[in-house]
Every structure is written in C-alpha cells, then in structure tokens.
Amino acid sequence: LMIIRIKDFRLEQQPSQGFDLYREVKAKRIGDGTMQNPTGEEYLKDELVGYNMTLEKCITDIIHLIQCDSEEEASLNDFIASYRAIKEEILNILK
C-alpha cells in the first residue's frame, strides 16, 4: 500500500480506493498508571483522523486541522488567503 506524508500527517492508501488519515501528535507517558504521577516523557503517537476518505477529503481535513492549530483571530479575507496558501503548499507536495 502507498503511504503519503504531508507535514505531520500520513495518508495510507486502502484497497477500497480510499485513504486512512493519521496525524502524529505529542503525548506524555504516565508514570505508574495514574494521572497524578506522570513521567513527563513525551513521545509521538498516531491519531486517527478518518478512514476510507477520498484524497480531496483528506486534503480538506489537513487544511482545517492546520488552521485550527493557529489560535489567532483572522478576518474572512485572511482566512481564505491562509486556506489557499496551505492548499497550494499541499498540492505542490503531491506533484
């Protein structure tokens, strides 16, 4: 199966003509199994975003999640400009 990497996202091609979308996220290990005693050690884990999605849907979700990471307020024009820039960046990666 083909695997496509875009930033911290991974698309895994499925036999059903779709893609599973995963995102690498930072997590912290728990010390002795309780939340009161974490070790603080960080590691990367895969978080499932969606499964059996079209390539277009994966790209739309990636753009949405990247924009959600930005906590600044933006006008509609700024939002659209940011959306276009991220989409263009992703499409250049896929070329």
Backbone as numpy.savetxt, mean C-alpha at the origin, in Angstrom:
# Nx Ny Nz CAx CAy CAz Cx Cy Cz
3.87 -17.24 -10.56 3.04 -16.05 -10.56 3.91 -14.80 -10.56
3.44 -13.77 -11.22 4.18 -12.52 -11.30 3.94 -11.66 -10.07
5.01 -11.02 -9.60 4.91 -10.11 -8.46 5.40 -8.73 -8.92
4.60 -7.71 -8.67 4.93 -6.33 -9.03 5.09 -5.55 -7.73
6.21 -4.81 -7.61 6.44 -3.99 -6.43 6.33 -2.52 -6.80
5.54 -1.78 -6.03 5.38 -0.34 -6.20 5.49 0.27 -4.81
6.58 1.01 -4.59 6.85 1.62 -3.28 6.81 0.53 -2.22
5.94 0.66 -1.20 5.86 -0.37 -0.16 4.66 -1.30 -0.38
4.24 -1.42 -1.62 3.12 -2.29 -1.98 3.61 -3.44 -2.84
2.90 -4.55 -2.78 3.22 -5.72 -3.59 1.93 -6.25 -4.21
1.94 -6.41 -5.52 0.81 -6.99 -6.24 1.21 -8.39 -6.67
0.42 -9.39 -6.30 0.68 -10.77 -6.69 -0.40 -11.20 -7.67
0.05 -11.56 -8.86 -0.89 -11.99 -9.89 -1.50 -13.33 -9.51
-2.80 -13.47 -9.73 -3.52 -14.69 -9.41 -3.98 -15.37 -10.71
-4.18 -16.68 -10.68 -4.65 -17.39 -11.87 -6.02 -16.93 -12.34
-6.78 -16.30 -11.46 -8.14 -15.87 -11.79 -8.15 -14.50 -12.48
-7.02 -14.07 -13.05 -6.89 -12.81 -13.78 -7.03 -11.59 -12.89
-6.71 -11.71 -11.64 -6.75 -10.60 -10.71 -5.43 -10.50 -9.96
-5.35 -9.54 -9.05 -4.16 -9.33 -8.25 -4.54 -9.25 -6.78
-3.69 -9.82 -5.92 -3.79 -9.61 -4.48 -2.86 -8.45 -4.15
-3.34 -7.48 -3.36 -2.55 -6.30 -3.02 -2.16 -6.35 -1.56
-0.86 -6.25 -1.30 -0.32 -6.24 0.06 0.46 -4.96 0.27
0.53 -4.53 1.53 1.33 -3.36 1.89 2.25 -3.75 3.04
3.53 -3.38 2.93 4.47 -3.61 4.02 4.26 -2.51 5.06
3.99 -2.92 6.28 3.79 -1.95 7.37 4.70 -2.30 8.53
5.05 -1.29 9.31 5.87 -1.51 10.49 4.97 -1.96 11.63
5.45 -2.94 12.39 4.73 -3.43 13.56 5.75 -3.61 14.69
5.25 -3.71 15.91 6.12 -3.92 17.06 5.85 -5.29 17.67
6.92 -5.96 18.03 6.78 -7.27 18.68 6.33 -7.07 20.13
5.58 -8.02 20.61 5.11 -8.02 22.00 6.11 -8.82 22.84
6.48 -8.29 24.00 7.48 -8.94 24.87 7.05 -10.30 25.35
6.21 -10.33 26.37 5.79 -11.62 26.93 4.35 -11.93 26.55
3.85 -11.28 25.53 2.50 -11.57 25.09 1.45 -10.60 25.59
1.88 -9.61 26.39 0.91 -8.63 26.88 1.22 -7.27 26.27
0.23 -6.46 26.14 0.42 -5.12 25.59 1.19 -4.23 26.57
1.19 -4.57 27.85 1.89 -3.76 28.84 3.40 -3.98 28.79
3.86 -5.05 28.14 5.29 -5.36 28.12 5.78 -5.62 26.70
5.73 -4.60 25.85 6.25 -4.80 24.50 7.77 -4.71 24.48
8.39 -5.37 23.54 9.84 -5.29 23.43 10.24 -4.02 22.70
9.35 -3.48 21.90 9.66 -2.29 21.13 10.38 -2.58 19.83
10.71 -3.84 19.61 11.40 -4.22 18.38 10.44 -4.08 17.19
10.87 -3.32 16.20 10.02 -3.14 15.02 10.39 -4.15 13.95
9.39 -4.55 13.19 9.61 -5.44 12.06 8.59 -5.11 10.99
8.84 -5.56 9.78 7.93 -5.32 8.67 7.02 -6.53 8.50
5.74 -6.27 8.31 4.81 -7.36 8.04 3.93 -6.97 6.86
3.39 -7.96 6.21 2.51 -7.73 5.07 1.08 -7.60 5.55
0.43 -6.53 5.11 -0.98 -6.32 5.44 -1.78 -6.46 4.15
-2.76 -7.34 4.14 -3.58 -7.54 2.97 -4.50 -6.35 2.77
-4.43 -5.74 1.59 -5.30 -4.61 1.27 -6.53 -5.11 0.54
-6.34 -6.04 -0.38 -7.46 -6.60 -1.13 -7.00 -7.79 -1.94
-7.95 -8.62 -2.34 -7.58 -9.79 -3.13 -8.44 -9.87 -4.39
-7.86 -10.50 -5.41 -8.50 -10.71 -6.70 -9.06 -9.41 -7.28
-8.23 -8.36 -7.26 -8.62 -7.05 -7.76 -8.02 -6.82 -9.14
-8.66 -5.97 -9.94 -8.09 -5.61 -11.23 -6.87 -4.73 -11.01
-6.03 -4.62 -12.03 -4.86 -3.77 -11.92 -5.25 -2.31 -11.69
-6.31 -1.87 -12.36 -6.78 -0.49 -12.19 -7.24 -0.24 -10.76
-7.93 -1.20 -10.15 -8.39 -1.06 -8.77 -7.20 -1.02 -7.80
-6.18 -1.84 -8.08 -4.98 -1.84 -7.24 -4.32 -0.46 -7.28
-4.19 0.11 -8.49 -3.56 1.42 -8.63 -4.37 2.48 -7.89
-5.69 2.44 -8.03 -6.56 3.40 -7.33 -6.39 3.28 -5.82
-6.35 2.05 -5.30 -6.18 1.85 -3.85 -4.81 2.32 -3.37
-3.77 2.07 -4.16 -2.43 2.52 -3.78 -2.40 4.04 -3.69
-2.97 4.71 -4.69 -3.01 6.18 -4.66 -3.77 6.68 -3.44
-4.91 6.05 -3.17 -5.72 6.46 -2.01 -4.94 6.29 -0.71
-4.26 5.15 -0.53 -3.53 4.91 0.71 -2.34 5.85 0.86
-1.66 6.15 -0.25 -0.54 7.10 -0.18 -1.04 8.48 0.22
-2.18 8.90 -0.35 -2.72 10.21 0.01 -3.24 10.22 1.45
-3.74 9.11 1.93 -4.21 9.05 3.33 -3.05 9.18 4.32
-1.84 8.78 3.90 -0.67 8.90 4.77 -0.32 10.36 5.03
-0.67 11.24 4.11 -0.41 12.67 4.27 -1.53 13.26 5.11
-1.16 13.85 6.23 -2.17 14.37 7.16 -2.42 15.85 7.01
-1.97 16.44 5.90 -2.15 17.87 5.71 -3.47 18.14 5.02
-3.98 19.33 5.26 -5.21 19.75 4.58 -4.84 20.23 3.18
-5.73 19.97 2.22 -5.45 20.37 0.85 -6.74 20.84 0.19
-6.58 21.76 -0.73 -7.73 22.19 -1.53 -8.02 21.10 -2.56
-9.15 21.20 -3.20 -9.52 20.21 -4.22 -8.49 20.21 -5.35
-8.03 21.38 -5.75 -7.03 21.46 -6.81 -5.72 20.78 -6.41
-5.30 20.99 -5.16 -4.07 20.34 -4.67 -4.25 18.83 -4.61
-5.44 18.39 -4.17 -5.73 16.96 -4.10 -5.64 16.32 -5.48
-6.26 16.96 -6.46 -6.27 16.42 -7.82 -4.85 16.42 -8.40
-4.09 17.48 -8.14 -2.71 17.55 -8.63 -1.87 16.43 -8.01
-2.05 16.20 -6.71 -1.34 15.13 -6.02 -1.74 13.77 -6.58
-3.02 13.57 -6.82 -3.54 12.31 -7.38 -2.90 12.04 -8.74
-2.88 13.06 -9.58 -2.30 12.90 -10.93 -0.81 12.60 -10.85
-0.10 13.27 -9.95 1.35 13.06 -9.83 1.66 11.63 -9.38
0.92 11.14 -8.38 1.14 9.78 -7.88 0.79 8.77 -8.96
-0.32 8.99 -9.67 -0.73 8.07 -10.73 0.31 8.03 -11.84
0.82 9.17 -12.22 1.84 9.24 -13.27 3.11 8.50 -12.83
3.49 8.66 -11.57 4.66 7.97 -11.03 4.47 6.45 -11.10
3.29 5.97 -10.71 3.02 4.54 -10.74 3.00 4.03 -12.18
2.39 4.76 -13.09 2.33 4.32 -14.49 3.74 4.29 -15.10
4.62 5.19 -14.68 6.01 5.15 -15.17 6.74 3.93 -14.66
6.43 3.50 -13.45 7.04 2.28 -12.89 6.59 1.07 -13.69
5.33 1.07 -14.10 4.77 -0.09 -14.81 5.16 -0.15 -16.28
5.75 0.90 -16.81 6.14 0.90 -18.24 7.26 -0.04 -18.50
